[in-house]
Amino acid sequence: MVENTDMFFDIPDGLLDEIQQNIENIIRDFDVPEEDKLEIIRQINFIYTRTKYLSITDDLTGLSNRRYFETCFEKEFLRTQRYNNKLTIVMFDIDHFKSVNDTYGHQCGDYVLKQVAHAALQTFRKTDTVFRFGGEEFVVILTETDIEQAKIPLERFRKTVQTLCPVYENQQIDVTVSIGACQFDDSIKTKEELLHRTDNALYQAKNTGRNKTVFYGQNLE
């Protein structure tokens, strides 16, 4: 089941910043003691920070959500086009995840999602961003990274998940992931095309045995 926080926090980028600044300006004009103004501003800043966090975060896994992916992906794609930076997009999902839910229940499925999300955060660099794309599917934006540079961390992540063996209510769950990756090149004209190629690589990984990584352009055309 897809956890969707966006329906509650569908706020345009930059609007929260503008609202927060306007409120601060209004409060500074209040005819109250300065220390009271500062306390009100402090509380508003806390609420603002929390609301902004919720607007870009998947509440189950703590990863960045799909809405935030769209924003980050567009920025990185345009930057790559303009400056000819290296950029690799990765998609992975949990193999036979429906079977986990059907066999052990959705709470177990949620537990597995959290374990895989944690493994991803521990494996990839701090400069890379991991997103929950929907359900059991995830996306990673690897900045300043080409396919060759991506091979080692992706294989390390795949093996890490394979050895997780999470235990839920005394039942060990075997978990693996299938991974697709695609590097930006000059033949790609839109961000949608880059994502589509990455998705094709993931599809190929899942349909040729699962628990493997497919790199578009090398073992998939």
Secondary structure, DSSP 8 states (H G I E B T S, - for coil): -----TTT----TTHHHHHHHHHHHHHHTSSS-HHHHHHHHHHHHHHHHHHHHHHTB-TTT-SB-HHHHHHHHHHHHHHHHHH---EEEEEEEETTHHHHHHHH-HHHHHHHHHHHHHHHHHHS-TTSEEEEEETTEEEEEEET--HHHHHHHHHHHHHHHHTT--EETTEE----EEEEEEE--TT--SHHHHHHHHHHHHHHHHTTTSSSEEEBTTTB-
